[in-house]
Amino acid sequence: MRECTEDECDREAAVLLRIPWAANRVVCAAHARVLGQRDGIVADPLENADL
């Protein structure tokens, strides 16, 4: 599986963040909870992710 793209995070990626003003990122559930709260960001769960 893919790892979270956030610096110094080694958790498994579970969510695709679609960010209109930057490149999309795959992140773990913990980072998705925080980053997904910003206006305009859409959080889509990855298939087969263990949430």
ModelCIF file with pLDDT and N, C-alpha, C, O atoms, coordinates in Angstrom:
data_MODEL
#
_entry.id   MODEL 
#
_entity.id                         1 
_entity.type                       polymer 
_entity.pdbx_number_of_molecules   1 
#
_entity_poly.entity_id                      1 
_entity_poly.type                           'polypeptide(L)' 
_entity_poly.nstd_linkage                   no 
_entity_poly.nstd_monomer                   no 
_entity_poly.pdbx_seq_one_letter_code       MRECTEDECDREAAVLLRIPWAANRVVCAAHARVLGQRDGIVADPLENADL 
_entity_poly.pdbx_seq_one_letter_code_can   MRECTEDECDREAAVLLRIPWAANRVVCAAHARVLGQRDGIVADPLENADL 
_entity_poly.pdbx_strand_id                 A 
#
loop_
_entity_poly_seq.entity_id 
_entity_poly_seq.num 
_entity_poly_seq.mon_id 
_entity_poly_seq.hetero 
1 1  MET n 
1 2  ARG n 
1 3  GLU n 
1 4  CYS n 
1 5  THR n 
1 6  GLU n 
1 7  ASP n 
1 8  GLU n 
1 9  CYS n 
1 10 ASP n 
1 11 ARG n 
1 12 GLU n 
1 13 ALA n 
1 14 ALA n 
1 15 VAL n 
1 16 LEU n 
1 17 LEU n 
1 18 ARG n 
1 19 ILE n 
1 20 PRO n 
1 21 TRP n 
1 22 ALA n 
1 23 ALA n 
1 24 ASN n 
1 25 ARG n 
1 26 VAL n 
1 27 VAL n 
1 28 CYS n 
1 29 ALA n 
1 30 ALA n 
1 31 HIS n 
1 32 ALA n 
1 33 ARG n 
1 34 VAL n 
1 35 LEU n 
1 36 GLY n 
1 37 GLN n 
1 38 ARG n 
1 39 ASP n 
1 40 GLY n 
1 41 ILE n 
1 42 VAL n 
1 43 ALA n 
1 44 ASP n 
1 45 PRO n 
1 46 LEU n 
1 47 GLU n 
1 48 ASN n 
1 49 ALA n 
1 50 ASP n 
1 51 LEU n 
#
_struct_asym.id          A 
_struct_asym.entity_id   1 
#
loop_
_ma_qa_metric.id 
_ma_qa_metric.mode 
_ma_qa_metric.name 
_ma_qa_metric.software_group_id 
_ma_qa_metric.type 
1 global pLDDT . pLDDT 
2 local  pLDDT . pLDDT 
#
_ma_qa_metric_global.metric_id      1 
_ma_qa_metric_global.metric_value   92.29 
_ma_qa_metric_global.model_id       1 
_ma_qa_metric_global.ordinal_id     1 
#
loop_
_ma_qa_metric_local.label_asym_id 
_ma_qa_metric_local.label_comp_id 
_ma_qa_metric_local.label_seq_id 
_ma_qa_metric_local.metric_id 
_ma_qa_metric_local.metric_value 
_ma_qa_metric_local.model_id 
_ma_qa_metric_local.ordinal_id 
A MET 1  2 71.00 1 1  
A ARG 2  2 89.00 1 2  
A GLU 3  2 95.00 1 3  
A CYS 4  2 97.00 1 4  
A THR 5  2 96.00 1 5  
A GLU 6  2 96.00 1 6  
A ASP 7  2 95.00 1 7  
A GLU 8  2 96.00 1 8  
A CYS 9  2 97.00 1 9  
A ASP 10 2 95.00 1 10 
A ARG 11 2 96.00 1 11 
A GLU 12 2 96.00 1 12 
A ALA 13 2 96.00 1 13 
A ALA 14 2 96.00 1 14 
A VAL 15 2 97.00 1 15 
A LEU 16 2 97.00 1 16 
A LEU 17 2 97.00 1 17 
A ARG 18 2 97.00 1 18 
A ILE 19 2 96.00 1 19 
A PRO 20 2 96.00 1 20 
A TRP 21 2 96.00 1 21 
A ALA 22 2 95.00 1 22 
A ALA 23 2 96.00 1 23 
A ASN 24 2 97.00 1 24 
A ARG 25 2 96.00 1 25 
A VAL 26 2 97.00 1 26 
A VAL 27 2 97.00 1 27 
A CYS 28 2 96.00 1 28 
A ALA 29 2 95.00 1 29 
A ALA 30 2 96.00 1 30 
A HIS 31 2 97.00 1 31 
A ALA 32 2 96.00 1 32 
A ARG 33 2 95.00 1 33 
A VAL 34 2 95.00 1 34 
A LEU 35 2 94.00 1 35 
A GLY 36 2 92.00 1 36 
A GLN 37 2 93.00 1 37 
A ARG 38 2 92.00 1 38 
A ASP 39 2 93.00 1 39 
A GLY 40 2 94.00 1 40 
A ILE 41 2 96.00 1 41 
A VAL 42 2 96.00 1 42 
A ALA 43 2 95.00 1 43 
A ASP 44 2 95.00 1 44 
A PRO 45 2 95.00 1 45 
A LEU 46 2 94.00 1 46 
A GLU 47 2 86.00 1 47 
A ASN 48 2 76.00 1 48 
A ALA 49 2 63.00 1 49 
A ASP 50 2 62.00 1 50 
A LEU 51 2 56.00 1 51 
#
loop_
_atom_site.group_PDB 
_atom_site.id 
_atom_site.type_symbol 
_atom_site.label_atom_id 
_atom_site.label_alt_id 
_atom_site.label_comp_id 
_atom_site.label_asym_id 
_atom_site.label_entity_id 
_atom_site.label_seq_id 
_atom_site.pdbx_PDB_ins_code 
_atom_site.Cartn_x 
_atom_site.Cartn_y 
_atom_site.Cartn_z 
_atom_site.occupancy 
_atom_site.B_iso_or_equiv 
_atom_site.pdbx_formal_charge 
_atom_site.auth_seq_id 
_atom_site.auth_comp_id 
_atom_site.auth_asym_id 
_atom_site.auth_atom_id 
_atom_site.pdbx_PDB_model_num 
ATOM 1   N N  . MET A 1 1  ? 0.825   -1.188 0.000  1.00 71.00 ? 1  MET A N  1 
ATOM 2   C CA . MET A 1 1  ? 0.000   0.000  0.000  1.00 71.00 ? 1  MET A CA 1 
ATOM 3   C C  . MET A 1 1  ? 0.869   1.252  0.000  1.00 71.00 ? 1  MET A C  1 
ATOM 4   O O  . MET A 1 1  ? 2.064   1.206  0.294  1.00 71.00 ? 1  MET A O  1 
ATOM 5   N N  . ARG A 1 2  ? 0.250   2.343  -0.330 1.00 89.00 ? 2  ARG A N  1 
ATOM 6   C CA . ARG A 1 2  ? 0.958   3.612  -0.382 1.00 89.00 ? 2  ARG A CA 1 
ATOM 7   C C  . ARG A 1 2  ? 1.054   4.241  1.003  1.00 89.00 ? 2  ARG A C  1 
ATOM 8   O O  . ARG A 1 2  ? 0.185   4.037  1.851  1.00 89.00 ? 2  ARG A O  1 
ATOM 9   N N  . GLU A 1 3  ? 2.105   4.997  1.219  1.00 95.00 ? 3  GLU A N  1 
ATOM 10  C CA . GLU A 1 3  ? 2.273   5.712  2.480  1.00 95.00 ? 3  GLU A CA 1 
ATOM 11  C C  . GLU A 1 3  ? 1.717   7.123  2.362  1.00 95.00 ? 3  GLU A C  1 
ATOM 12  O O  . GLU A 1 3  ? 1.612   7.678  1.269  1.00 95.00 ? 3  GLU A O  1 
ATOM 13  N N  . CYS A 1 4  ? 1.368   7.683  3.494  1.00 97.00 ? 4  CYS A N  1 
ATOM 14  C CA . CYS A 1 4  ? 0.916   9.070  3.577  1.00 97.00 ? 4  CYS A CA 1 
ATOM 15  C C  . CYS A 1 4  ? 2.002   9.977  3.009  1.00 97.00 ? 4  CYS A C  1 
ATOM 16  O O  . CYS A 1 4  ? 3.187   9.746  3.245  1.00 97.00 ? 4  CYS A O  1 
ATOM 17  N N  . THR A 1 5  ? 1.609   11.000 2.268  1.00 96.00 ? 5  THR A N  1 
ATOM 18  C CA . THR A 1 5  ? 2.582   11.899 1.645  1.00 96.00 ? 5  THR A CA 1 
ATOM 19  C C  . THR A 1 5  ? 3.015   13.049 2.552  1.00 96.00 ? 5  THR A C  1 
ATOM 20  O O  . THR A 1 5  ? 3.866   13.849 2.163  1.00 96.00 ? 5  THR A O  1 
ATOM 21  N N  . GLU A 1 6  ? 2.448   13.144 3.745  1.00 96.00 ? 6  GLU A N  1 
ATOM 22  C CA . GLU A 1 6  ? 2.848   14.210 4.664  1.00 96.00 ? 6  GLU A CA 1 
ATOM 23  C C  . GLU A 1 6  ? 4.222   13.905 5.248  1.00 96.00 ? 6  GLU A C  1 
ATOM 24  O O  . GLU A 1 6  ? 4.560   12.746 5.489  1.00 96.00 ? 6  GLU A O  1 
ATOM 25  N N  . ASP A 1 7  ? 5.013   14.956 5.472  1.00 95.00 ? 7  ASP A N  1 
ATOM 26  C CA . ASP A 1 7  ? 6.371   14.807 5.993  1.00 95.00 ? 7  ASP A CA 1 
ATOM 27  C C  . ASP A 1 7  ? 6.388   14.037 7.308  1.00 95.00 ? 7  ASP A C  1 
ATOM 28  O O  . ASP A 1 7  ? 5.557   14.265 8.187  1.00 95.00 ? 7  ASP A O  1 
ATOM 29  N N  . GLU A 1 8  ? 7.336   13.132 7.427  1.00 96.00 ? 8  GLU A N  1 
ATOM 30  C CA . GLU A 1 8  ? 7.597   12.350 8.624  1.00 96.00 ? 8  GLU A CA 1 
ATOM 31  C C  . GLU A 1 8  ? 6.417   11.497 9.089  1.00 96.00 ? 8  GLU A C  1 
ATOM 32  O O  . GLU A 1 8  ? 6.329   11.161 10.270 1.00 96.00 ? 8  GLU A O  1 
ATOM 33  N N  . CYS A 1 9  ? 5.522   11.147 8.187  1.00 97.00 ? 9  CYS A N  1 
ATOM 34  C CA . CYS A 1 9  ? 4.403   10.269 8.518  1.00 97.00 ? 9  CYS A CA 1 
ATOM 35  C C  . CYS A 1 9  ? 4.612   8.950  7.785  1.00 97.00 ? 9  CYS A C  1 
ATOM 36  O O  . CYS A 1 9  ? 4.822   8.934  6.572  1.00 97.00 ? 9  CYS A O  1 
ATOM 37  N N  . ASP A 1 10 ? 4.556   7.850  8.521  1.00 95.00 ? 10 ASP A N  1 
ATOM 38  C CA . ASP A 1 10 ? 4.768   6.548  7.901  1.00 95.00 ? 10 ASP A CA 1 
ATOM 39  C C  . ASP A 1 10 ? 3.501   5.690  7.927  1.00 95.00 ? 10 ASP A C  1 
ATOM 40  O O  . ASP A 1 10 ? 3.561   4.475  7.736  1.00 95.00 ? 10 ASP A O  1 
ATOM 41  N N  . ARG A 1 11 ? 2.349   6.337  8.165  1.00 96.00 ? 11 ARG A N  1 
ATOM 42  C CA . ARG A 1 11 ? 1.078   5.610  8.167  1.00 96.00 ? 11 ARG A CA 1 
ATOM 43  C C  . ARG A 1 11 ? 0.647   5.296  6.741  1.00 96.00 ? 11 ARG A C  1 
ATOM 44  O O  . ARG A 1 11 ? 1.112   5.910  5.780  1.00 96.00 ? 11 ARG A O  1 
ATOM 45  N N  . GLU A 1 12 ? -0.252  4.329  6.629  1.00 96.00 ? 12 GLU A N  1 
ATOM 46  C CA . GLU A 1 12 ? -0.793  3.939  5.334  1.00 96.00 ? 12 GLU A CA 1 
ATOM 47  C C  . GLU A 1 12 ? -1.761  5.009  4.817  1.00 96.00 ? 12 GLU A C  1 
ATOM 48  O O  . GLU A 1 12 ? -2.585  5.522  5.574  1.00 96.00 ? 12 GLU A O  1 
ATOM 49  N N  . ALA A 1 13 ? -1.658  5.339  3.542  1.00 96.00 ? 13 ALA A N  1 
ATOM 50  C CA . ALA A 1 13 ? -2.577  6.303  2.928  1.00 96.00 ? 13 ALA A CA 1 
ATOM 51  C C  . ALA A 1 13 ? -3.968  5.693  2.833  1.00 96.00 ? 13 ALA A C  1 
ATOM 52  O O  . ALA A 1 13 ? -4.120  4.533  2.449  1.00 96.00 ? 13 ALA A O  1 
ATOM 53  N N  . ALA A 1 14 ? -4.981  6.477  3.183  1.00 96.00 ? 14 ALA A N  1 
ATOM 54  C CA . ALA A 1 14 ? -6.356  5.989  3.166  1.00 96.00 ? 14 ALA A CA 1 
ATOM 55  C C  . ALA A 1 14 ? -7.303  6.923  2.427  1.00 96.00 ? 14 ALA A C  1 
ATOM 56  O O  . ALA A 1 14 ? -8.429  6.544  2.103  1.00 96.00 ? 14 ALA A O  1 
ATOM 57  N N  . VAL A 1 15 ? -6.844  8.156  2.158  1.00 97.00 ? 15 VAL A N  1 
ATOM 58  C CA . VAL A 1 15 ? -7.722  9.177  1.585  1.00 97.00 ? 15 VAL A CA 1 
ATOM 59  C C  . VAL A 1 15 ? -6.992  9.958  0.512  1.00 97.00 ? 15 VAL A C  1 
ATOM 60  O O  . VAL A 1 15 ? -5.818  10.297 0.663  1.00 97.00 ? 15 VAL A O  1 
ATOM 61  N N  . LEU A 1 16 ? -7.700  10.243 -0.578 1.00 97.00 ? 16 LEU A N  1 
ATOM 62  C CA . LEU A 1 16 ? -7.196  11.143 -1.607 1.00 97.00 ? 16 LEU A CA 1 
ATOM 63  C C  . LEU A 1 16 ? -7.790  12.515 -1.342 1.00 97.00 ? 16 LEU A C  1 
ATOM 64  O O  . LEU A 1 16 ? -9.011  12.672 -1.327 1.00 97.00 ? 16 LEU A O  1 
ATOM 65  N N  . LEU A 1 17 ? -6.930  13.517 -1.131 1.00 97.00 ? 17 LEU A N  1 
ATOM 66  C CA . LEU A 1 17 ? -7.392  14.885 -0.956 1.00 97.00 ? 17 LEU A CA 1 
ATOM 67  C C  . LEU A 1 17 ? -7.300  15.587 -2.299 1.00 97.00 ? 17 LEU A C  1 
ATOM 68  O O  . LEU A 1 17 ? -6.226  15.681 -2.892 1.00 97.00 ? 17 LEU A O  1 
ATOM 69  N N  . ARG A 1 18 ? -8.423  16.074 -2.766 1.00 97.00 ? 18 ARG A N  1 
ATOM 70  C CA . ARG A 1 18 ? -8.469  16.852 -4.006 1.00 97.00 ? 18 ARG A CA 1 
ATOM 71  C C  . ARG A 1 18 ? -8.407  18.321 -3.615 1.00 97.00 ? 18 ARG A C  1 
ATOM 72  O O  . ARG A 1 18 ? -9.338  18.865 -3.022 1.00 97.00 ? 18 ARG A O  1 
ATOM 73  N N  . ILE A 1 19 ? -7.277  18.956 -3.964 1.00 96.00 ? 19 ILE A N  1 
ATOM 74  C CA . ILE A 1 19 ? -6.991  20.318 -3.530 1.00 96.00 ? 19 ILE A CA 1 
ATOM 75  C C  . ILE A 1 19 ? -6.964  21.216 -4.763 1.00 96.00 ? 19 ILE A C  1 
ATOM 76  O O  . ILE A 1 19 ? -6.074  21.080 -5.603 1.00 96.00 ? 19 ILE A O  1 
ATOM 77  N N  . PRO A 1 20 ? -7.931  22.136 -4.885 1.00 96.00 ? 20 PRO A N  1 
ATOM 78  C CA . PRO A 1 20 ? -8.028  22.958 -6.105 1.00 96.00 ? 20 PRO A CA 1 
ATOM 79  C C  . PRO A 1 20 ? -6.810  23.849 -6.378 1.00 96.00 ? 20 PRO A C  1 
ATOM 80  O O  . PRO A 1 20 ? -6.505  24.112 -7.541 1.00 96.00 ? 20 PRO A O  1 
ATOM 81  N N  . TRP A 1 21 ? -6.117  24.311 -5.357 1.00 96.00 ? 21 TRP A N  1 
ATOM 82  C CA . TRP A 1 21 ? -5.021  25.254 -5.540 1.00 96.00 ? 21 TRP A CA 1 
ATOM 83  C C  . TRP A 1 21 ? -3.641  24.592 -5.499 1.00 96.00 ? 21 TRP A C  1 
ATOM 84  O O  . TRP A 1 21 ? -2.624  25.281 -5.583 1.00 96.00 ? 21 TRP A O  1 
ATOM 85  N N  . ALA A 1 22 ? -3.596  23.258 -5.369 1.00 95.00 ? 22 ALA A N  1 
ATOM 86  C CA . ALA A 1 22 ? -2.319  22.535 -5.306 1.00 95.00 ? 22 ALA A CA 1 
ATOM 87  C C  . ALA A 1 22 ? -2.512  21.131 -5.875 1.00 95.00 ? 22 ALA A C  1 
ATOM 88  O O  . ALA A 1 22 ? -3.609  20.756 -6.287 1.00 95.00 ? 22 ALA A O  1 
ATOM 89  N N  . ALA A 1 23 ? -1.438  20.377 -5.887 1.00 96.00 ? 23 ALA A N  1 
ATOM 90  C CA . ALA A 1 23 ? -1.517  18.991 -6.364 1.00 96.00 ? 23 ALA A CA 1 
ATOM 91  C C  . ALA A 1 23 ? -2.319  18.145 -5.368 1.00 96.00 ? 23 ALA A C  1 
ATOM 92  O O  . ALA A 1 23 ? -2.266  18.365 -4.158 1.00 96.00 ? 23 ALA A O  1 
ATOM 93  N N  . ASN A 1 24 ? -3.054  17.185 -5.902 1.00 97.00 ? 24 ASN A N  1 
ATOM 94  C CA . ASN A 1 24 ? -3.780  16.252 -5.042 1.00 97.00 ? 24 ASN A CA 1 
ATOM 95  C C  . ASN A 1 24 ? -2.780  15.452 -4.224 1.00 97.00 ? 24 ASN A C  1 
ATOM 96  O O  . ASN A 1 24 ? -1.645  15.243 -4.654 1.00 97.00 ? 24 ASN A O  1 
ATOM 97  N N  . ARG A 1 25 ? -3.205  14.999 -3.028 1.00 96.00 ? 25 ARG A N  1 
ATOM 98  C CA . ARG A 1 25 ? -2.326  14.234 -2.149 1.00 96.00 ? 25 ARG A CA 1 
ATOM 99  C C  . ARG A 1 25 ? -3.058  13.020 -1.606 1.00 96.00 ? 25 ARG A C  1 
ATOM 100 O O  . ARG A 1 25 ? -4.273  13.051 -1.414 1.00 96.00 ? 25 ARG A O  1 
ATOM 101 N N  . VAL A 1 26 ? -2.314  11.954 -1.361 1.00 97.00 ? 26 VAL A N  1 
ATOM 102 C CA . VAL A 1 26 ? -2.862  10.804 -0.651 1.00 97.00 ? 26 VAL A CA 1 
ATOM 103 C C  . VAL A 1 26 ? -2.308  10.866 0.768  1.00 97.00 ? 26 VAL A C  1 
ATOM 104 O O  . VAL A 1 26 ? -1.103  11.002 0.981  1.00 97.00 ? 26 VAL A O  1 
ATOM 105 N N  . VAL A 1 27 ? -3.215  10.763 1.725  1.00 97.00 ? 27 VAL A N  1 
ATOM 106 C CA . VAL A 1 27 ? -2.817  10.921 3.123  1.00 97.00 ? 27 VAL A CA 1 
ATOM 107 C C  . VAL A 1 27 ? -3.485  9.867  3.985  1.00 97.00 ? 27 VAL A C  1 
ATOM 108 O O  . VAL A 1 27 ? -4.433  9.205  3.561  1.00 97.00 ? 27 VAL A O  1 
ATOM 109 N N  . CYS A 1 28 ? -2.980  9.720  5.194  1.00 96.00 ? 28 CYS A N  1 
ATOM 110 C CA . CYS A 1 28 ? -3.579  8.796  6.158  1.00 96.00 ? 28 CYS A CA 1 
ATOM 111 C C  . CYS A 1 28 ? -4.871  9.409  6.703  1.00 96.00 ? 28 CYS A C  1 
ATOM 112 O O  . CYS A 1 28 ? -5.156  10.585 6.477  1.00 96.00 ? 28 CYS A O  1 
ATOM 113 N N  . ALA A 1 29 ? -5.633  8.609  7.413  1.00 95.00 ? 29 ALA A N  1 
ATOM 114 C CA . ALA A 1 29 ? -6.910  9.077  7.955  1.00 95.00 ? 29 ALA A CA 1 
ATOM 115 C C  . ALA A 1 29 ? -6.723  10.243 8.930  1.00 95.00 ? 29 ALA A C  1 
ATOM 116 O O  . ALA A 1 29 ? -7.538  11.165 8.946  1.00 95.00 ? 29 ALA A O  1 
ATOM 117 N N  . ALA A 1 30 ? -5.671  10.212 9.733  1.00 96.00 ? 30 ALA A N  1 
ATOM 118 C CA . ALA A 1 30 ? -5.429  11.286 10.701 1.00 96.00 ? 30 ALA A CA 1 
ATOM 119 C C  . ALA A 1 30 ? -5.188  12.627 9.998  1.00 96.00 ? 30 ALA A C  1 
ATOM 120 O O  . ALA A 1 30 ? -5.770  13.641 10.383 1.00 96.00 ? 30 ALA A O  1 
ATOM 121 N N  . HIS A 1 31 ? -4.345  12.635 8.984  1.00 97.00 ? 31 HIS A N  1 
ATOM 122 C CA . HIS A 1 31 ? -4.093  13.879 8.253  1.00 97.00 ? 31 HIS A CA 1 
ATOM 123 C C  . HIS A 1 31 ? -5.322  14.310 7.461  1.00 97.00 ? 31 HIS A C  1 
ATOM 124 O O  . HIS A 1 31 ? -5.568  15.507 7.306  1.00 97.00 ? 31 HIS A O  1 
ATOM 125 N N  . ALA A 1 32 ? -6.082  13.370 6.968  1.00 96.00 ? 32 ALA A N  1 
ATOM 126 C CA . ALA A 1 32 ? -7.298  13.703 6.209  1.00 96.00 ? 32 ALA A CA 1 
ATOM 127 C C  . ALA A 1 32 ? -8.304  14.424 7.096  1.00 96.00 ? 32 ALA A C  1 
ATOM 128 O O  . ALA A 1 32 ? -8.986  15.340 6.637  1.00 96.00 ? 32 ALA A O  1 
ATOM 129 N N  . ARG A 1 33 ? -8.407  14.021 8.366  1.00 95.00 ? 33 ARG A N  1 
ATOM 130 C CA . ARG A 1 33 ? -9.331  14.678 9.294  1.00 95.00 ? 33 ARG A CA 1 
ATOM 131 C C  . ARG A 1 33 ? -8.986  16.151 9.465  1.00 95.00 ? 33 ARG A C  1 
ATOM 132 O O  . ARG A 1 33 ? -9.875  17.000 9.527  1.00 95.00 ? 33 ARG A O  1 
ATOM 133 N N  . VAL A 1 34 ? -7.711  16.448 9.541  1.00 95.00 ? 34 VAL A N  1 
ATOM 134 C CA . VAL A 1 34 ? -7.271  17.830 9.759  1.00 95.00 ? 34 VAL A CA 1 
ATOM 135 C C  . VAL A 1 34 ? -7.309  18.626 8.457  1.00 95.00 ? 34 VAL A C  1 
ATOM 136 O O  . VAL A 1 34 ? -7.925  19.691 8.399  1.00 95.00 ? 34 VAL A O  1 
ATOM 137 N N  . LEU A 1 35 ? -6.664  18.122 7.426  1.00 94.00 ? 35 LEU A N  1 
ATOM 138 C CA . LEU A 1 35 ? -6.549  18.860 6.170  1.00 94.00 ? 35 LEU A CA 1 
ATOM 139 C C  . LEU A 1 35 ? -7.872  18.950 5.426  1.00 94.00 ? 35 LEU A C  1 
ATOM 140 O O  . LEU A 1 35 ? -8.112  19.923 4.710  1.00 94.00 ? 35 LEU A O  1 
ATOM 141 N N  . GLY A 1 36 ? -8.735  17.953 5.584  1.00 92.00 ? 36 GLY A N  1 
ATOM 142 C CA . GLY A 1 36 ? -10.008 17.926 4.880  1.00 92.00 ? 36 GLY A CA 1 
ATOM 143 C C  . GLY A 1 36 ? -11.012 18.953 5.370  1.00 92.00 ? 36 GLY A C  1 
ATOM 144 O O  . GLY A 1 36 ? -12.068 19.116 4.759  1.00 92.00 ? 36 GLY A O  1 
ATOM 145 N N  . GLN A 1 37 ? -10.712 19.650 6.458  1.00 93.00 ? 37 GLN A N  1 
ATOM 146 C CA . GLN A 1 37 ? -11.613 20.663 6.997  1.00 93.00 ? 37 GLN A CA 1 
ATOM 147 C C  . GLN A 1 37 ? -11.480 22.009 6.300  1.00 93.00 ? 37 GLN A C  1 
ATOM 148 O O  . GLN A 1 37 ? -12.325 22.885 6.488  1.00 93.00 ? 37 GLN A O  1 
ATOM 149 N N  . ARG A 1 38 ? -10.450 22.188 5.509  1.00 92.00 ? 38 ARG A N  1 
ATOM 150 C CA . ARG A 1 38 ? -10.259 23.469 4.815  1.00 92.00 ? 38 ARG A CA 1 
ATOM 151 C C  . ARG A 1 38 ? -11.252 23.591 3.675  1.00 92.00 ? 38 ARG A C  1 
ATOM 152 O O  . ARG A 1 38 ? -11.541 22.614 2.985  1.00 92.00 ? 38 ARG A O  1 
ATOM 153 N N  . ASP A 1 39 ? -11.774 24.791 3.480  1.00 93.00 ? 39 ASP A N  1 
ATOM 154 C CA . ASP A 1 39 ? -12.742 25.049 2.406  1.00 93.00 ? 39 ASP A CA 1 
ATOM 155 C C  . ASP A 1 39 ? -12.163 24.688 1.047  1.00 93.00 ? 39 ASP A C  1 
ATOM 156 O O  . ASP A 1 39 ? -11.028 25.042 0.730  1.00 93.00 ? 39 ASP A O  1 
ATOM 157 N N  . GLY A 1 40 ? -12.944 23.989 0.258  1.00 94.00 ? 40 GLY A N  1 
ATOM 158 C CA . GLY A 1 40 ? -12.564 23.655 -1.106 1.00 94.00 ? 40 GLY A CA 1 
ATOM 159 C C  . GLY A 1 40 ? -11.913 22.297 -1.264 1.00 94.00 ? 40 GLY A C  1 
ATOM 160 O O  . GLY A 1 40 ? -11.826 21.786 -2.380 1.00 94.00 ? 40 GLY A O  1 
ATOM 161 N N  . ILE A 1 41 ? -11.455 21.700 -0.180 1.00 96.00 ? 41 ILE A N  1 
ATOM 162 C CA . ILE A 1 41 ? -10.803 20.389 -0.268 1.00 96.00 ? 41 ILE A CA 1 
ATOM 163 C C  . ILE A 1 41 ? -11.866 19.300 -0.199 1.00 96.00 ? 41 ILE A C  1 
ATOM 164 O O  . ILE A 1 41 ? -12.761 19.330 0.646  1.00 96.00 ? 41 ILE A O  1 
ATOM 165 N N  . VAL A 1 42 ? -11.745 18.345 -1.105 1.00 96.00 ? 42 VAL A N  1 
ATOM 166 C CA . VAL A 1 42 ? -12.651 17.196 -1.122 1.00 96.00 ? 42 VAL A CA 1 
ATOM 167 C C  . VAL A 1 42 ? -11.830 15.971 -0.742 1.00 96.00 ? 42 VAL A C  1 
ATOM 168 O O  . VAL A 1 42 ? -10.784 15.706 -1.334 1.00 96.00 ? 42 VAL A O  1 
ATOM 169 N N  . ALA A 1 43 ? -12.312 15.226 0.248  1.00 95.00 ? 43 ALA A N  1 
ATOM 170 C CA . ALA A 1 43 ? -11.627 14.012 0.713  1.00 95.00 ? 43 ALA A CA 1 
ATOM 171 C C  . ALA A 1 43 ? -12.383 12.786 0.207  1.00 95.00 ? 43 ALA A C  1 
ATOM 172 O O  . ALA A 1 43 ? -13.546 12.575 0.550  1.00 95.00 ? 43 ALA A O  1 
ATOM 173 N N  . ASP A 1 44 ? -11.711 11.986 -0.609 1.00 95.00 ? 44 ASP A N  1 
ATOM 174 C CA . ASP A 1 44 ? -12.285 10.746 -1.146 1.00 95.00 ? 44 ASP A CA 1 
ATOM 175 C C  . ASP A 1 44 ? -11.518 9.556  -0.592 1.00 95.00 ? 44 ASP A C  1 
ATOM 176 O O  . ASP A 1 44 ? -10.300 9.474  -0.751 1.00 95.00 ? 44 ASP A O  1 
ATOM 177 N N  . PRO A 1 45 ? -12.227 8.625  0.064  1.00 95.00 ? 45 PRO A N  1 
ATOM 178 C CA . PRO A 1 45 ? -11.543 7.430  0.556  1.00 95.00 ? 45 PRO A CA 1 
ATOM 179 C C  . PRO A 1 45 ? -10.958 6.607  -0.589 1.00 95.00 ? 45 PRO A C  1 
ATOM 180 O O  . PRO A 1 45 ? -11.571 6.492  -1.650 1.00 95.00 ? 45 PRO A O  1 
ATOM 181 N N  . LEU A 1 46 ? -9.798  6.046  -0.381 1.00 94.00 ? 46 LEU A N  1 
ATOM 182 C CA . LEU A 1 46 ? -9.180  5.176  -1.365 1.00 94.00 ? 46 LEU A CA 1 
ATOM 183 C C  . LEU A 1 46 ? -9.835  3.804  -1.276 1.00 94.00 ? 46 LEU A C  1 
ATOM 184 O O  . LEU A 1 46 ? -10.192 3.350  -0.189 1.00 94.00 ? 46 LEU A O  1 
ATOM 185 N N  . GLU A 1 47 ? -9.992  3.149  -2.416 1.00 86.00 ? 47 GLU A N  1 
ATOM 186 C CA . GLU A 1 47 ? -10.528 1.791  -2.418 1.00 86.00 ? 47 GLU A CA 1 
ATOM 187 C C  . GLU A 1 47 ? -9.578  0.887  -1.662 1.00 86.00 ? 47 GLU A C  1 
ATOM 188 O O  . GLU A 1 47 ? -8.360  1.049  -1.738 1.00 86.00 ? 47 GLU A O  1 
ATOM 189 N N  . ASN A 1 48 ? -10.134 -0.061 -0.936 1.00 76.00 ? 48 ASN A N  1 
ATOM 190 C CA . ASN A 1 48 ? -9.367  -1.050 -0.168 1.00 76.00 ? 48 ASN A CA 1 
ATOM 191 C C  . ASN A 1 48 ? -8.567  -0.449 0.973  1.00 76.00 ? 48 ASN A C  1 
ATOM 192 O O  . ASN A 1 48 ? -7.680  -1.107 1.516  1.00 76.00 ? 48 ASN A O  1 
ATOM 193 N N  . ALA A 1 49 ? -8.866  0.799  1.348  1.00 63.00 ? 49 ALA A N  1 
ATOM 194 C CA . ALA A 1 49 ? -8.175  1.403  2.484  1.00 63.00 ? 49 ALA A CA 1 
ATOM 195 C C  . ALA A 1 49 ? -8.821  0.928  3.774  1.00 63.00 ? 49 ALA A C  1 
ATOM 196 O O  . ALA A 1 49 ? -10.043 0.807  3.864  1.00 63.00 ? 49 ALA A O  1 
ATOM 197 N N  . ASP A 1 50 ? -7.997  0.663  4.757  1.00 62.00 ? 50 ASP A N  1 
ATOM 198 C CA . ASP A 1 50 ? -8.504  0.218  6.055  1.00 62.00 ? 50 ASP A CA 1 
ATOM 199 C C  . ASP A 1 50 ? -8.750  1.435  6.929  1.00 62.00 ? 50 ASP A C  1 
ATOM 200 O O  . ASP A 1 50 ? -7.848  1.913  7.616  1.00 62.00 ? 50 ASP A O  1 
ATOM 201 N N  . LEU A 1 51 ? -9.990  1.937  6.895  1.00 56.00 ? 51 LEU A N  1 
ATOM 202 C CA . LEU A 1 51 ? -10.330 3.109  7.699  1.00 56.00 ? 51 LEU A CA 1 
ATOM 203 C C  . LEU A 1 51 ? -10.887 2.625  8.994  1.00 56.00 ? 51 LEU A C  1 
ATOM 204 O O  . LEU A 1 51 ? -11.250 3.432  9.850  1.00 56.00 ? 51 LEU A O  1 
#
